[in-house]
Amino acid sequence: MTPPTNPAECHPGLPPDQAAWLPVAAQVLAGKYDRSDSSTRQSLIIGLRSIDHPACRQALQYLTTTDATQAPKRSNPRTKAVDRELDALRAHR
C-alpha cells in the first residue's frame, strides 16, 4: 500500500484547503522562508493564521518572532552569492 500524497488524506480532521498548508508550515519551520521579503512573510502569516493545527501555530509563531534580516545565512554555495548581493543592496539603502 502506498502512502497518501494528498495532505487532506494524511490529516482527515482538516479541510483540504487547510491541510494543503501543512507542507508549507513544515518548510517555514525548516527555515526555507527565513530570508524571504516582508510581502512573502505576510502572505504566509495570512495563510497560516486561521489553521488550528500545532505545526501551523508553530510556523506562525516562528514567522512573527523571527527577524528575516537576522536569519542565518544559507550554506548552499549557489545561494551564497545571492546573500552577498542582498547584503550589498541593504548596505546601500
PyRosetta script that sets phi, psi and omega in degrees:
from pyrosetta import init, pose_from_sequence

init()
pose = pose_from_sequence("MTPPTNPAECHPGLPPDQAAWLPVAAQVLAGKYDRSDSSTRQSLIIGLRSIDHPACRQALQYLTTTDATQAPKRSNPRTKAVDRELDALRAHR")
pose.set_psi(1, 131.5)
pose.set_omega(1, 179.8)
pose.set_phi(2, -88.2)
pose.set_psi(2, 144.7)
pose.set_omega(2, 178.8)
pose.set_phi(3, -69.2)
pose.set_psi(3, 151.2)
pose.set_omega(3, 179.0)
pose.set_phi(4, -66.6)
pose.set_psi(4, 144.0)
pose.set_omega(4, 178.2)
pose.set_phi(5, -102.8)
pose.set_psi(5, -16.6)
pose.set_omega(5, 178.6)
pose.set_phi(6, -84.0)
pose.set_psi(6, 123.6)
pose.set_omega(6, -179.4)
pose.set_phi(7, -56.5)
pose.set_psi(7, -30.8)
pose.set_omega(7, -180.0)
pose.set_phi(8, -65.9)
pose.set_psi(8, -31.1)
pose.set_omega(8, 178.0)
pose.set_phi(9, -72.7)
pose.set_psi(9, -31.0)
pose.set_omega(9, 179.8)
pose.set_phi(10, -77.3)
pose.set_psi(10, -27.5)
pose.set_omega(10, -176.1)
pose.set_phi(11, -129.8)
pose.set_psi(11, 76.9)
pose.set_omega(11, -173.8)
pose.set_phi(12, -64.2)
pose.set_psi(12, -15.9)
pose.set_omega(12, 179.6)
pose.set_phi(13, -78.6)
pose.set_psi(13, -13.7)
pose.set_omega(13, -178.8)
pose.set_phi(14, -104.1)
pose.set_psi(14, 142.9)
pose.set_omega(14, 172.4)
pose.set_phi(15, -63.1)
pose.set_psi(15, 152.7)
pose.set_omega(15, -177.3)
pose.set_phi(16, -55.2)
pose.set_psi(16, -37.1)
pose.set_omega(16, -178.6)
pose.set_phi(17, -69.0)
pose.set_psi(17, -26.2)
pose.set_omega(17, 175.9)
pose.set_phi(18, -86.0)
pose.set_psi(18, -38.6)
pose.set_omega(18, 179.4)
pose.set_phi(19, -61.3)
pose.set_psi(19, -29.2)
pose.set_omega(19, 179.3)
pose.set_phi(20, -64.6)
pose.set_psi(20, -19.6)
pose.set_omega(20, 179.6)
pose.set_phi(21, -83.4)
pose.set_psi(21, -11.7)
pose.set_omega(21, -178.1)
pose.set_phi(22, -62.8)
pose.set_psi(22, -42.7)
pose.set_omega(22, 175.4)
pose.set_phi(23, -63.9)
pose.set_psi(23, -33.3)
pose.set_omega(23, 177.4)
pose.set_phi(24, -65.2)
pose.set_psi(24, -43.2)
pose.set_omega(24, 177.9)
pose.set_phi(25, -59.5)
pose.set_psi(25, -41.4)
pose.set_omega(25, 178.2)
pose.set_phi(26, -62.9)
pose.set_psi(26, -39.4)
pose.set_omega(26, 178.4)
pose.set_phi(27, -66.3)
pose.set_psi(27, -39.0)
pose.set_omega(27, 177.1)
pose.set_phi(28, -60.9)
pose.set_psi(28, -47.9)
pose.set_omega(28, -178.1)
pose.set_phi(29, -67.0)
pose.set_psi(29, -24.9)
pose.set_omega(29, 177.7)
pose.set_phi(30, -82.5)
pose.set_psi(30, -5.7)
pose.set_omega(30, 176.7)
pose.set_phi(31, 92.9)
pose.set_psi(31, 6.5)
pose.set_omega(31, -177.8)
pose.set_phi(32, -59.5)
pose.set_psi(32, -30.4)
pose.set_omega(32, -177.3)
pose.set_phi(33, -105.1)
pose.set_psi(33, 15.1)
pose.set_omega(33, -177.3)
pose.set_phi(34, -57.8)
pose.set_psi(34, -38.6)
pose.set_omega(34, -175.5)
pose.set_phi(35, -103.8)
pose.set_psi(35, 19.4)
pose.set_omega(35, -179.1)
pose.set_phi(36, -76.7)
pose.set_psi(36, 160.3)
pose.set_omega(36, -179.4)
pose.set_phi(37, -74.9)
pose.set_psi(37, 169.2)
pose.set_omega(37, -174.9)
pose.set_phi(38, -65.0)
pose.set_psi(38, -31.4)
pose.set_omega(38, 179.1)
pose.set_phi(39, -65.8)
pose.set_psi(39, -43.5)
pose.set_omega(39, 178.2)
pose.set_phi(40, -64.9)
pose.set_psi(40, -45.3)
pose.set_omega(40, 179.4)
pose.set_phi(41, -61.2)
pose.set_psi(41, -40.6)
pose.set_omega(41, 179.5)
pose.set_phi(42, -65.6)
pose.set_psi(42, -38.5)
pose.set_omega(42, 177.3)
pose.set_phi(43, -63.4)
pose.set_psi(43, -41.5)
pose.set_omega(43, 177.5)
pose.set_phi(44, -63.7)
pose.set_psi(44, -42.7)
pose.set_omega(44, 179.2)
pose.set_phi(45, -60.5)
pose.set_psi(45, -45.5)
pose.set_omega(45, 179.5)
pose.set_phi(46, -61.2)
pose.set_psi(46, -42.6)
pose.set_omega(46, -179.2)
pose.set_phi(47, -69.0)
pose.set_psi(47, -34.4)
pose.set_omega(47, -174.8)
pose.set_phi(48, -89.3)
pose.set_psi(48, -23.3)
pose.set_omega(48, -168.0)
pose.set_phi(49, -66.9)
pose.set_psi(49, -22.4)
pose.set_omega(49, -178.0)
pose.set_phi(50, -98.5)
pose.set_psi(50, 4.6)
pose.set_omega(50, -175.7)
pose.set_phi(51, -98.1)
pose.set_psi(51, 119.7)
pose.set_omega(51, -178.0)
pose.set_phi(52, -88.9)
pose.set_psi(52, 78.5)
pose.set_omega(52, 178.3)
pose.set_phi(53, -145.5)
pose.set_psi(53, 139.8)
pose.set_omega(53, -176.3)
pose.set_phi(54, -55.3)
pose.set_psi(54, -42.0)
pose.set_omega(54, -178.8)
pose.set_phi(55, -65.4)
pose.set_psi(55, -38.7)
pose.set_omega(55, 179.6)
pose.set_phi(56, -69.5)
pose.set_psi(56, -38.1)
pose.set_omega(56, 177.6)
pose.set_phi(57, -65.9)
pose.set_psi(57, -40.6)
pose.set_omega(57, 177.9)
pose.set_phi(58, -64.7)
pose.set_psi(58, -42.5)
pose.set_omega(58, 179.4)
pose.set_phi(59, -64.7)
pose.set_psi(59, -40.3)
pose.set_omega(59, 178.2)
pose.set_phi(60, -63.0)
pose.set_psi(60, -44.2)
pose.set_omega(60, 178.0)
pose.set_phi(61, -63.1)
pose.set_psi(61, -41.5)
pose.set_omega(61, 179.1)
pose.set_phi(62, -60.4)
pose.set_psi(62, -45.6)
pose.set_omega(62, -179.2)
pose.set_phi(63, -65.7)
pose.set_psi(63, -35.0)
pose.set_omega(63, -175.5)
pose.set_phi(64, -86.2)
pose.set_psi(64, -13.5)
pose.set_omega(64, -179.2)
pose.set_phi(65, -112.3)
pose.set_psi(65, -8.9)
pose.set_omega(65, -179.3)
pose.set_phi(66, -99.5)
pose.set_psi(66, 127.8)
pose.set_omega(66, 177.0)
pose.set_phi(67, -84.1)
pose.set_psi(67, 120.0)
pose.set_omega(67, -176.3)
pose.set_phi(68, -59.5)
pose.set_psi(68, -31.9)
pose.set_omega(68, -178.1)
pose.set_phi(69, -76.2)
pose.set_psi(69, -15.9)
pose.set_omega(69, 179.6)
pose.set_phi(70, -102.1)
pose.set_psi(70, 6.0)
pose.set_omega(70, -179.1)
pose.set_phi(71, -66.1)
pose.set_psi(71, 152.5)
pose.set_omega(71, 179.7)
pose.set_phi(72, -62.4)
pose.set_psi(72, 150.1)
pose.set_omega(72, 178.0)
pose.set_phi(73, -69.2)
pose.set_psi(73, 153.6)
pose.set_omega(73, 177.2)
pose.set_phi(74, -72.1)
pose.set_psi(74, 148.6)
pose.set_omega(74, 179.1)
pose.set_phi(75, -100.0)
pose.set_psi(75, -11.1)
pose.set_omega(75, 179.4)
pose.set_phi(76, -69.5)
pose.set_psi(76, 125.3)
pose.set_omega(76, -177.5)
pose.set_phi(77, -58.0)
pose.set_psi(77, -33.0)
pose.set_omega(77, -179.6)
pose.set_phi(78, -68.8)
pose.set_psi(78, -28.4)
pose.set_omega(78, -177.6)
pose.set_phi(79, -94.7)
pose.set_psi(79, -9.8)
pose.set_omega(79, 177.3)
pose.set_phi(80, -63.0)
pose.set_psi(80, -36.9)
pose.set_omega(80, 178.1)
pose.set_phi(81, -64.3)
pose.set_psi(81, -39.0)
pose.set_omega(81, 177.4)
pose.set_phi(82, -63.8)
pose.set_psi(82, -42.5)
pose.set_omega(82, 177.7)
pose.set_phi(83, -59.5)
pose.set_psi(83, -42.4)
pose.set_omega(83, 179.3)
pose.set_phi(84, -63.6)
pose.set_psi(84, -41.3)
pose.set_omega(84, 178.3)
pose.set_phi(85, -64.5)
pose.set_psi(85, -42.0)
pose.set_omega(85, 178.8)
pose.set_phi(86, -63.7)
pose.set_psi(86, -43.1)
pose.set_omega(86, 178.4)
pose.set_phi(87, -61.6)
pose.set_psi(87, -40.3)
pose.set_omega(87, 178.8)
pose.set_phi(88, -65.2)
pose.set_psi(88, -41.1)
pose.set_omega(88, 177.9)
pose.set_phi(89, -64.0)
pose.set_psi(89, -41.3)
pose.set_omega(89, 179.2)
pose.set_phi(90, -64.6)
pose.set_psi(90, -34.9)
pose.set_omega(90, -178.9)
pose.set_phi(91, -68.0)
pose.set_psi(91, -26.8)
pose.set_omega(91, -178.9)
pose.set_phi(92, -89.4)
pose.set_psi(92, 1.9)
pose.set_omega(92, 179.9)
pose.set_phi(93, -73.8)
pose.dump_pdb("model.pdb")
